[in-house]
């Protein structure tokens, strides 16, 4: 049985030998022989093995200058560190539930014929990618500048990429922690997915929803024909964020829902004006007005009767038709003259 005080001196001397600039005495470069670098994932167990032989009289495992085990005696207060084997050919320890602070150099130190020798192994701890901070969902007006942030941690350092999900599918946007969008458009609204990848485990992915406000524009408003006594429906469709509110006018008079056999229904992008029993006085020009907090727009829609000639609401076509008719009449007058 060795004297504890002597072993303390031995282990302290061994640790001192690994201060930069102090060489290790070794008659045999292959003895003792530790493993190559050991790579484990965070939370797994790491086994550190050291090959020895019958010449060894004292053995110890150190983490930097801290003694973990000396022979069978445990010096570390960390209950995750246990001895696996202490035989004539192998001296091994295991570290359970490895964490990132366990990463670094470990030294197998032996004593033979009063000469300390050592071998070093480096423990590498891999950490799955984890997104630790990401921008919250955001609402902006069209034309604004937007910066989205996605900070991730892992070992090796993860690669961060952004993808945009919209009604047209998904598209790659950027490979950076920060995504900057200058002069954002309505087409750039939707979900932006941040993905952190380092090949240690499955990617960590999170999404940010970007809502882009824009003023209304009327995408569909067509003239409609209906016979007297029949039902007539005028439709007005407007795209806007926030959703537009609709109003209907005839000439300068705003129409109220339920009055004079008229019903106004607005749901989402579509507003309808329904005449349950069309009369002669219902024919004419109606105006649909769509409004939200960013602005408003309007469109003219005609309810006409049988035999009336209409061009589907195209004002330019109506002007051209009028000019054509005027030119025809003028030509006939000139010929008669």
C-alpha positions in Angstrom: 0.0 0.0 0.0 1.5 3.3 -1.1 1.7 6.3 1.3 -1.0 9.0 0.5 1.4 11.8 0.9 3.7 10.3 -1.7 0.9 9.8 -4.1 -0.2 13.5 -3.7 3.4 14.5 -4.6 3.4 12.2 -7.6 0.1 13.4 -9.0 0.9 17.0 -8.4 4.3 16.5 -10.2 2.5 14.8 -13.1 0.1 17.7 -13.5 2.9 20.1 -13.4 4.6 18.3 -16.2 1.7 19.4 -18.5 2.3 23.1 -18.0 3.3 24.5 -21.4 7.0 24.3 -21.9 7.7 21.3 -19.5 8.4 18.1 -21.4 7.2 14.7 -20.3 9.9 12.1 -19.8 9.1 9.0 -21.8 11.3 6.2 -22.9 8.6 4.7 -25.0 6.5 7.0 -27.1 3.7 4.5 -27.3 3.4 3.9 -23.5 1.1 4.6 -21.8 -1.3 4.8 -24.7 -4.7 6.6 -24.4 -7.4 6.7 -27.0 -7.6 9.1 -29.8 -9.9 12.1 -29.4 -13.3 11.0 -28.0 -16.4 12.6 -29.4 -19.8 12.3 -27.7 -23.1 14.1 -27.8 -24.3 16.1 -24.8 -26.1 13.9 -22.4 -24.4 10.7 -23.5 -21.6 8.8 -21.6 -17.9 9.1 -22.4 -15.4 6.3 -21.8 -11.7 7.2 -21.5 -9.4 4.2 -21.8 -5.6 4.0 -21.2 -3.5 1.0 -22.2 -0.9 0.0 -19.6 1.4 -3.0 -18.8 3.1 -4.7 -15.9 5.7 -2.0 -15.6 3.1 0.4 -14.2 3.2 0.9 -10.4 0.9 3.9 -10.1 -1.9 5.2 -12.4 -4.2 8.3 -12.4 -6.6 10.1 -14.6 -6.6 13.9 -14.6 -8.7 16.6 -16.2 -6.3 19.4 -16.9 -4.6 19.7 -13.5 -7.5 18.2 -11.5 -7.1 14.6 -10.3 -10.2 12.5 -11.1 -9.0 9.0 -10.0 -5.7 7.8 -8.6 -5.6 4.1 -8.8 -9.0 2.9 -7.4 -9.3 6.0 -5.2 -11.7 8.6 -6.4 -10.5 12.2 -5.9 -13.3 13.9 -7.9 -16.5 14.9 -6.1 -18.4 14.6 -9.3 -20.7 11.5 -9.0 -20.9 11.3 -12.8 -17.3 10.1 -12.9 -16.8 6.4 -12.2 -13.9 3.9 -12.7 -14.5 1.1 -15.2 -11.4 -0.9 -15.0 -8.0 -0.9 -13.3 -6.2 -4.0 -14.6 -2.6 -4.9 -15.7 -3.5 -3.9 -19.3 -6.2 -1.2 -19.0 -7.1 1.8 -16.8 -10.5 3.3 -17.8 -13.0 5.7 -16.4 -16.5 6.8 -17.6 -18.2 10.1 -17.4 -22.0 9.9 -17.4 -24.4 12.6 -18.7 -21.6 14.6 -20.4 -22.0 18.3 -20.7 -20.2 21.0 -22.5 -18.0 22.0 -19.5 -16.6 18.4 -19.6 -14.9 19.2 -22.9 -11.2 19.5 -22.9 -7.9 17.5 -22.3 -7.8 14.4 -20.1 -4.5 12.8 -19.1 -3.6 9.3 -18.2 -0.6 9.5 -16.0 1.5 6.4 -14.9 4.6 5.8 -12.8 7.2 3.2 -13.8 10.6 2.8 -12.2 10.1 6.2 -10.5 9.7 7.9 -13.9 6.3 9.6 -14.6 4.9 9.1 -18.1 1.6 10.3 -19.6 -0.7 10.3 -22.5 -3.4 12.8 -23.4 -6.9 12.4 -24.9 -9.2 15.3 -25.9 -12.9 15.0 -25.1 -15.1 16.7 -27.7 -18.7 17.3 -26.7 -21.2 17.8 -29.5 -24.4 19.7 -28.8 -27.6 19.5 -30.9 -28.7 22.7 -32.5 -31.0 24.8 -30.5 -32.7 28.1 -31.4 -32.3 30.2 -28.2 -33.8 33.5 -29.5 -36.1 34.4 -32.4 -38.2 37.4 -33.4 -41.8 37.5 -32.5 -44.6 37.6 -35.1 -44.7 41.1 -36.6 -47.2 43.3 -38.5 -45.9 46.1 -40.7 -47.1 48.4 -43.5 -46.1 47.7 -47.1 -42.9 49.5 -48.0 -41.4 49.2 -44.5 -38.1 47.6 -43.7 -38.1 44.4 -41.6 -35.3 42.6 -39.7 -35.9 39.1 -38.4 -33.5 37.6 -35.9 -32.8 33.9 -35.2 -29.9 33.1 -32.7 -28.9 29.5 -32.3 -26.4 27.5 -30.2 -24.7 24.2 -30.7 -21.4 22.4 -31.2 -20.3 22.5 -33.9 -21.8 25.9 -34.4 -25.0 25.5 -36.4 -25.7 27.0 -39.8 -28.8 29.2 -39.7 -31.0 29.4 -42.8 -34.3 31.2 -43.5 -37.1 30.0 -45.8 -40.3 31.9 -46.8 -43.6 30.1 -46.9 -46.4 31.8 -48.8 -49.4 30.9 -51.0 -47.0 30.1 -53.8 -45.0 27.6 -51.8 -41.6 27.9 -50.0 -38.5 29.6 -51.2 -35.0 29.9 -49.8 -34.3 33.4 -48.6 -31.0 33.7 -46.6 -28.2 31.9 -44.8 -27.6 34.2 -41.8 -28.9 34.8 -38.3 -30.4 38.1 -39.4 -32.8 38.4 -42.3 -33.2 42.0 -43.6 -36.1 42.9 -45.9 -36.0 46.4 -47.4 -39.3 47.8 -48.8 -41.4 44.8 -48.0 -44.2 44.0 -50.4 -47.5 42.2 -49.8 -46.1 39.2 -51.7 -43.5 38.9 -49.0 -46.0 38.3 -46.2 -46.4 34.9 -44.7 -44.4 32.6 -42.5 -40.6 32.7 -42.3 -39.0 29.5 -41.0 -35.6 29.6 -39.3 -33.6 26.3 -39.3 -30.5 25.6 -37.3 -28.4 22.7 -38.5 -25.1 21.1 -37.4 -25.5 17.4 -38.3 -25.4 16.3 -34.6 -29.2 15.9 -34.4 -32.3 16.8 -36.3 -32.5 20.5 -37.2 -34.2 22.9 -34.8 -36.9 24.9 -36.7 -39.2 27.7 -35.6 -41.4 30.1 -37.6 -42.1 33.8 -37.5 -45.3 35.2 -39.1 -45.0 38.5 -41.0 -48.2 40.3 -41.8 -48.0 43.1 -44.4 -50.7 45.7 -44.3 -51.7 47.4 -47.6 -54.6 49.5 -48.8 -57.6 48.0 -50.7 -57.7 47.4 -54.4 -60.7 46.1 -56.2 -59.9 43.0 -58.2 -63.3 42.1 -59.5 -66.4 44.2 -60.2 -68.6 43.4 -63.3 -71.7 44.9 -64.7 -74.7 42.6 -64.3 -78.0 42.2 -66.2 -81.4 41.3 -64.7 -85.0 41.4 -65.9 -87.8 43.3 -64.1 -89.2 41.1 -61.4 -86.2 38.9 -61.2 -83.3 38.8 -58.7 -80.2 40.8 -59.5 -76.8 40.5 -57.8 -73.9 42.9 -58.0 -70.5 41.7 -56.7 -67.5 43.6 -55.6 -64.2 41.8 -54.6 -61.4 43.7 -52.9 -58.0 42.6 -51.6 -56.7 44.4 -48.5 -54.9 43.9 -45.2 -56.6 44.5 -42.8 -59.7 43.3 -44.6 -61.6 46.1 -46.2 -65.0 47.4 -45.1 -67.5 47.9 -48.0 -70.1 50.6 -48.7 -72.5 50.8 -51.7 -73.8 54.0 -53.3 -76.3 54.8 -56.1 -75.4 58.2 -57.5 -74.5 60.1 -54.2 -76.9 58.2 -52.0 -75.5 55.5 -49.7 -77.6 52.3 -49.7 -78.7 50.8 -46.4 -79.1 47.1 -45.8 -82.7 45.9 -45.9 -84.3 49.0 -47.3 -86.4 48.9 -50.5 -85.9 45.1 -51.1 -82.1 45.4 -51.1 -79.6 43.3 -49.1 -75.9 44.0 -48.6 -73.6 41.2 -47.5 -69.9 41.5 -46.9 -67.7 38.6 -46.0 -63.9 38.6 -46.2 -62.9 40.0 -49.6 -66.4 39.9 -51.2 -69.4 42.2 -50.9 -72.7 41.6 -52.7 -75.6 43.9 -53.4 -78.8 41.9 -53.9 -82.1 43.1 -55.5 -84.8 40.6 -54.7 -87.4 42.1 -57.1 -85.7 44.2 -59.7 -87.7 47.2 -60.9 -87.1 49.9 -63.6 -85.8 52.3 -61.0 -83.1 49.9 -59.8 -81.3 50.0 -63.2 -78.4 52.3 -63.3 -74.9 53.0 -62.0 -73.7 51.8 -58.5 -70.5 52.5 -56.7 -68.6 50.0 -54.5 -66.3 51.6 -52.0 -63.7 49.5 -50.1 -61.9 51.0 -47.1 -59.3 50.1 -44.5 -57.0 52.1 -42.3 -54.5 52.6 -45.1 -56.8 54.0 -47.7 -59.8 53.3 -49.9 -60.7 52.6 -53.5 -63.9 52.4 -55.5 -65.4 50.8 -58.6 -68.5 51.6 -60.7 -70.9 48.7 -61.5 -74.0 48.9 -63.7 -77.2 47.0 -63.2 -78.9 46.8 -66.6 -82.0 45.3 -68.2 -82.6 43.0 -71.1 -81.5 44.5 -74.5 -79.1 47.0 -73.0 -75.6 47.0 -74.5 -72.8 46.9 -71.9 -69.1 46.1 -72.0 -68.6 44.5 -68.6 -67.6 47.7 -66.8 -64.8 48.9 -68.9 -65.1 52.7 -68.9 -62.5 53.2 -71.7 -64.4 50.9 -73.9 -67.6 52.8 -73.2 -66.0 56.1 -74.2 -64.6 54.5 -77.3 -68.0 53.1 -78.3 -69.5 56.6 -77.8 -66.9 58.3 -80.0 -67.5 55.6 -82.6 -71.2 56.2 -82.6 -70.7 60.0 -82.8 -68.3 59.6 -85.7 -70.8 57.4 -87.6 -73.6 60.0 -87.2 -71.3 62.8 -88.3 -70.3 60.8 -91.4 -73.9 60.3 -92.4 -74.7 64.0 -92.0 -71.8 64.9 -94.2 -72.9 62.5 -96.9 -76.5 63.8 -96.8 -75.1 67.3 -97.1 
